[in-house]
Amino acid sequence: MTKETDSREIVLDILLEILERGGYSHIILRQALNKYQYLDKSERAFISRAAEGTIEYLIQIDYVIDSFSSTKVKKMKPVIRTILRMT
């Protein structure tokens, strides 16, 4: 497993916790960054920006997904929905 994959898996876990389970973004993100303190500063910055950016542009991202997908975002499985949102 590469570092990039690890970072993206961390972002996926963070987003699932926030978007699907209703966690507060600032708390979940802080907990994750504390848990992965051993990662390089650039990796931690990537994780923060990817999670925050996905949340910030969620409405636009969902609109684009709905425009191109035959399955609407609300009907997708949570993991699939979240992976599409963060890519």
Summary of the structure (lengths in Angstrom):
residues: 87
radius of gyration: 13.2
end to end distance: 18.2
largest distance: 41.2
contacts: 221
relative contact order: 0.16
helix: 78%
strand: 0%
